[in-house]
């Protein structure tokens, strides 16, 4: 967690730094004015950060800075914001509300104990602010993938009905029925095309999930239940190498695992198929690897879905890549195209 302080002469910066130090938290980066803050490259700020803004500033207010932060378009926009003030009146309350500030904190109460409480509340506000967006994002993504999956069988129906209409000798009743099938399939494909086009133009939404303990062996056991039939049919096995549990977004990782393992069972041609999962942990991320021994894979094509350069297809890979990116992580793919395909997931730890 990174900490940033925007202060002026009315803010007791020494007390803020002392309280952070007493809590064992890192030294904050300090901005002396809104102008200095505006000149800062917010793309370097991780989303798991807390900003403490002084309300009154000579060239603006802490709430002005909060609005600037929320509108920046970088992961920093998802940071927690606490406004420090010496008093509260109606005008200030409106400013705080309009600027999407998480917590209002009185300078007179600034000590380690109260700061710990207010930081905890700010982090909780971050999670609550993102909860509704998480639900909306999943609905949007599921609708996209469902539309994509329905398109293939509908194209088959469309082509088949056209062949029958052009080549078969039919009664008027049968020809009328085939024409209705053609009309219905064409209409459905148009609806799906409109849906996919509208989704591609929608503004990207934020996404965050509560941190939960993640155990790879439990995740693998869940995958084995979900894909039991396919695993047996493909003579496939999921092998989890010894890995330590970590705290991250378990629901998001479940979506990633299901997509990656499902793709391996669908496309990899090795027999027997072996899927290995393991992880290593850094101070900020759990690095998770999912590798299969599938042949004839195209790592470059998969990478183009993951980095978003290809979006006309591969919606599942687009989704899980976006999912990890907006959570502050990353998802990449590597392989030799013949003997293995390996996904590397950087999942933020909380």
C-alpha distance (Angstrom), angle and dihedral (degrees) to the residues before:
residue distance angle dihedral
X1 . . .
X2 3.82 . .
X3 3.81 124.0 .
X4 3.80 129.1 -151.0
X5 3.80 128.2 -174.1
X6 3.81 125.7 -159.8
X7 3.79 107.4 -167.3
X8 3.78 146.7 159.5
X9 3.79 133.4 -164.1
X10 3.82 91.6 -73.1
X11 3.80 93.0 61.3
X12 3.79 116.2 85.2
X13 3.80 95.4 -134.0
X14 3.80 92.3 176.7
X15 3.81 91.2 60.3
X16 3.81 91.6 47.9
X17 3.79 91.7 52.3
X18 3.80 91.7 44.9
X19 3.83 92.7 51.3
X20 3.81 91.2 48.9
X21 3.80 90.2 48.8
X22 3.81 92.2 49.5
X23 3.81 88.2 54.1
X24 3.80 90.2 52.0
X25 3.81 91.1 -113.8
X26 3.81 124.0 144.4
X27 3.79 125.7 -94.7
X28 3.83 109.2 -85.8
X29 3.78 126.3 -125.0
X30 3.80 107.6 -116.2
X31 3.82 128.4 -144.8
X32 3.81 117.7 -166.9
X33 3.82 97.3 -159.6
X34 3.78 143.9 8.8
X35 3.81 87.5 -106.6
X36 3.80 91.5 57.3
X37 3.80 89.6 46.6
X38 3.83 91.2 49.4
X39 3.81 90.2 54.2
X40 3.81 92.0 53.2
X41 3.82 119.1 104.6
X42 3.81 101.2 -116.4
X43 3.82 91.0 -173.1
X44 3.81 86.5 78.7
X45 3.83 92.2 59.4
X46 3.82 116.5 96.3
X47 3.79 115.4 -134.7
X48 3.81 91.4 -120.8
X49 3.78 92.6 75.0
X50 3.78 137.3 113.5
X51 3.81 124.2 -139.4
X52 3.81 120.3 -159.2
X53 3.82 109.0 -161.6
X54 3.79 126.8 -170.5
X55 3.79 108.3 -131.8
X56 3.81 98.6 -140.0
X57 3.80 117.9 54.8
X58 3.80 130.9 161.3
X59 3.83 94.8 -121.7
X60 3.81 98.9 32.9
X61 3.78 140.4 -35.4
X62 3.76 136.6 -80.6
X63 3.78 87.1 -108.3
X64 3.82 89.9 57.1
X65 3.78 87.4 54.1
X66 3.81 90.7 47.8
X67 3.81 91.3 54.4
X68 3.80 89.3 48.0
X69 3.79 89.7 51.9
X70 3.82 94.7 48.3
X71 3.81 91.1 51.0
X72 3.81 97.7 45.3
X73 3.83 96.5 100.2
X74 3.82 93.0 -136.2
X75 3.83 128.5 107.5
X76 3.82 85.1 -98.5
X77 3.82 87.1 76.2
X78 3.80 87.4 74.3
X79 3.82 93.3 56.2
X80 3.78 122.2 115.9
X81 3.81 117.6 -100.1
X82 3.81 126.0 -154.1
X83 3.82 120.1 -178.3
X84 3.80 116.2 -150.9
X85 3.78 116.1 -150.2
X86 3.76 142.2 166.0
X87 3.79 97.0 -145.8
X88 3.77 141.6 8.6
X89 3.77 131.0 -137.5
X90 3.79 135.6 160.3
X91 3.80 94.9 -89.1
X92 3.77 91.5 51.7
X93 3.80 92.3 48.2
X94 3.82 89.2 55.0
X95 3.81 90.9 48.5
X96 3.79 91.3 50.5
X97 3.80 92.6 49.2
X98 3.79 95.0 46.7
X99 3.80 94.1 48.5
X100 3.81 94.7 55.5
X101 3.79 94.0 -119.7
X102 3.79 114.9 174.2
X103 3.79 100.0 -150.4
X104 3.80 140.0 8.7
X105 3.80 113.5 -144.2
X106 3.81 127.8 -170.4
X107 3.81 114.7 -133.5
X108 3.79 91.9 -143.5
X109 3.82 88.8 65.7
X110 3.80 94.7 49.7
X111 3.79 110.0 135.3
X112 3.79 135.0 119.9
X113 3.81 95.7 -92.1
X114 3.80 95.6 49.7
X115 3.78 92.9 41.0
X116 3.80 90.3 54.0
X117 3.81 89.2 52.8
X118 3.79 94.6 47.6
X119 3.81 92.6 47.0
X120 3.79 89.9 51.2
X121 3.81 89.8 51.3
X122 3.80 91.3 48.6
X123 3.81 90.9 52.6
X124 3.80 90.2 48.4
X125 3.81 89.6 50.5
X126 3.81 88.2 53.8
X127 3.80 90.4 55.5
X128 3.79 94.2 45.2
X129 3.79 91.8 47.8
X130 3.80 89.8 54.6
X131 3.83 99.1 42.0
X132 3.81 96.5 83.1
X133 3.80 91.3 44.3
X134 3.79 90.2 52.6
X135 3.79 90.2 57.7
X136 3.79 92.5 46.1
X137 3.79 92.1 48.1
X138 3.77 93.2 52.4
X139 3.80 92.2 48.2
X140 3.80 89.9 50.0
X141 3.80 92.9 48.1
X142 3.78 94.8 45.7
X143 3.80 90.4 49.7
X144 3.79 90.0 51.4
X145 3.79 94.7 50.0
X146 3.80 92.8 43.8
X147 3.81 90.3 52.0
X148 3.79 90.0 49.1
X149 3.82 93.2 48.3
X150 3.80 92.7 49.0
X151 3.77 92.5 51.7
X152 3.82 96.2 71.2
X153 3.84 98.2 56.1
X154 3.79 90.6 42.0
X155 3.79 90.6 54.5
X156 3.81 87.6 53.2
X157 3.80 91.1 51.8
X158 3.79 90.4 47.5
X159 3.81 94.6 50.6
X160 3.82 93.1 42.7
X161 3.79 93.5 51.0
X162 3.80 91.0 48.6
X163 3.83 91.1 52.2
X164 3.80 91.4 49.3
X165 3.79 92.0 48.0
X166 3.81 92.7 49.7
X167 3.82 100.0 42.1
X168 3.79 110.2 24.9
X169 3.79 127.4 84.5
X170 3.80 104.6 -131.6
X171 3.73 140.7 171.6
X172 3.78 118.5 -108.9
X173 3.80 89.8 -103.5
X174 3.82 92.9 52.3
X175 3.80 92.5 45.9
X176 3.79 90.0 50.6
X177 3.81 89.6 51.8
X178 3.82 92.2 49.9
X179 3.79 90.3 49.6
X180 3.80 90.1 52.7
X181 3.83 89.8 50.9
X182 3.81 89.8 50.1
X183 3.80 92.0 48.4
X184 3.80 93.2 47.6
X185 3.83 94.3 47.8
X186 3.81 92.1 46.5
X187 3.80 90.9 49.4
X188 3.82 91.7 48.5
X189 3.81 91.8 49.5
X190 3.81 90.3 50.2
X191 3.81 90.7 51.6
X192 3.81 91.0 49.2
X193 3.82 91.6 48.0
X194 3.82 90.1 51.0
X195 3.79 91.1 48.4
X196 3.79 93.7 50.4
X197 3.81 91.3 46.1
X198 3.80 92.2 50.1
X199 3.81 92.3 48.3
X200 3.79 91.6 50.8
X201 3.81 90.0 55.5
X202 3.82 96.7 44.8
X203 3.76 118.1 110.9
X204 3.78 112.0 -101.7
X205 3.79 112.8 -107.2
X206 3.75 129.3 -143.4
X207 3.76 119.1 -105.3
X208 3.75 133.1 -164.4
X209 3.78 134.8 154.5
X210 3.79 133.6 -163.6
X211 3.78 114.9 -93.9
X212 3.79 114.6 -107.5
X213 3.78 132.6 172.9
X214 3.78 110.4 -86.4
X215 3.80 119.9 -155.6
X216 3.77 114.5 -177.1
X217 3.81 93.2 -152.1
X218 3.82 90.1 57.4
X219 3.81 91.2 46.1
X220 3.80 89.9 51.4
X221 3.81 92.1 48.5
X222 3.82 89.0 53.6
X223 3.80 90.6 50.0
X224 3.80 90.5 50.5
X225 3.81 89.9 55.5
X226 3.80 93.5 46.8
X227 3.81 94.9 46.6
X228 3.82 99.4 32.0
X229 3.81 94.6 125.8
X230 3.79 94.9 45.3
X231 3.81 92.7 45.6
X232 3.78 91.1 54.0
X233 3.80 93.2 44.1
X234 3.81 92.3 49.5
X235 3.82 95.2 42.6
X236 3.80 85.4 -123.8
X237 3.79 133.4 157.3
X238 3.80 132.9 -164.3
X239 3.80 111.9 -143.5
X240 3.82 121.1 -167.8
X241 3.79 115.7 -159.7
X242 3.84 117.0 -146.9
X243 3.82 107.3 -76.3
X244 3.79 135.0 163.8
X245 3.83 119.5 -114.7
X246 3.79 117.0 -109.8
X247 3.80 137.8 -174.8
X248 3.80 117.1 -109.3
X249 3.80 141.3 114.1
X250 3.81 100.4 -47.3
X251 3.80 94.5 -179.7
X252 3.79 92.4 53.3
X253 3.80 91.7 47.7
X254 3.80 89.8 49.5
X255 3.81 88.7 57.9
X256 3.81 90.7 49.2
X257 3.81 93.9 47.2
X258 3.80 93.3 48.2
X259 3.80 92.3 50.9
X260 3.81 95.8 45.9
X261 3.82 96.1 43.7
X262 3.81 91.2 42.3
X263 3.81 90.0 53.7
X264 3.81 91.1 49.8
X265 3.80 91.5 52.2
X266 3.79 90.6 47.2
X267 3.80 101.8 43.6
X268 3.83 112.2 17.6
X269 3.82 112.4 96.7
X270 3.82 102.0 -162.9
X271 3.81 118.1 123.4
X272 2.94 114.0 -129.2
X273 3.79 94.3 27.1
X274 3.81 114.1 -147.7
X275 3.82 121.4 -164.9
X276 3.81 115.3 -170.6
X277 3.81 123.1 -165.7
X278 3.80 126.7 -173.5
X279 3.80 140.5 143.5
X280 3.77 145.2 -154.6
X281 3.79 126.4 -160.9
X282 3.79 132.8 -133.5
X283 3.83 125.7 -177.1
X284 3.83 91.7 -91.2
X285 3.81 106.0 21.8
X286 3.77 144.1 38.2
X287 3.80 106.2 -139.0
X288 3.82 107.8 -148.9
X289 3.79 124.3 -170.5
X290 3.80 126.2 -160.2
X291 3.80 112.6 -174.9
X292 3.79 130.9 175.1
X293 3.80 131.4 -175.2
X294 3.79 92.7 -132.0
X295 3.79 118.1 145.6
X296 3.82 131.9 -137.9
X297 3.80 92.8 28.1
X298 3.80 120.0 153.2
X299 3.83 108.3 -139.6
X300 3.81 92.5 178.5
X301 3.81 92.0 55.9
X302 3.81 91.9 47.2
X303 3.81 90.3 48.1
X304 3.82 89.5 54.3
X305 3.82 89.1 56.9
X306 3.79 92.0 46.8
X307 3.80 95.6 49.8
X308 3.82 91.4 45.9
X309 3.81 98.2 -117.6
X310 3.84 89.4 120.3
X311 3.81 117.5 46.3
X312 3.78 105.5 147.0
X313 3.81 87.2 89.9
X314 3.81 137.0 1.6
X315 3.81 92.1 69.1
X316 3.80 93.0 162.9
X317 3.80 92.0 56.6
X318 3.82 90.6 43.4
X319 3.79 88.9 53.1
X320 3.81 98.8 49.7
X321 3.80 91.4 44.1
X322 3.82 91.0 52.1
X323 3.78 88.8 44.7
X324 3.81 93.6 57.5
X325 3.80 93.8 40.5
X326 3.79 96.1 54.0
X327 3.79 89.4 46.5
X328 3.80 87.6 58.6
X329 3.80 96.1 -102.6
X330 3.78 136.6 97.7
X331 3.81 141.6 -127.8
X332 3.80 124.2 -154.5
X333 3.79 137.0 166.7
X334 3.80 134.0 -143.4
X335 3.80 136.7 171.9
X336 3.79 145.2 130.8
X337 3.80 95.4 -109.8
X338 3.80 92.1 -119.6
X339 3.79 116.5 52.3
X340 3.81 106.5 18.6
X341 3.79 147.1 10.9
X342 3.80 119.3 -159.5
X343 3.80 131.0 -169.1
X344 3.80 119.5 -159.4
X345 3.81 115.7 -157.1
X346 3.81 121.2 -168.0
X347 3.80 104.5 -161.3
X348 3.84 118.0 -175.1
X349 3.81 111.7 -121.4
X350 3.80 119.2 -140.6
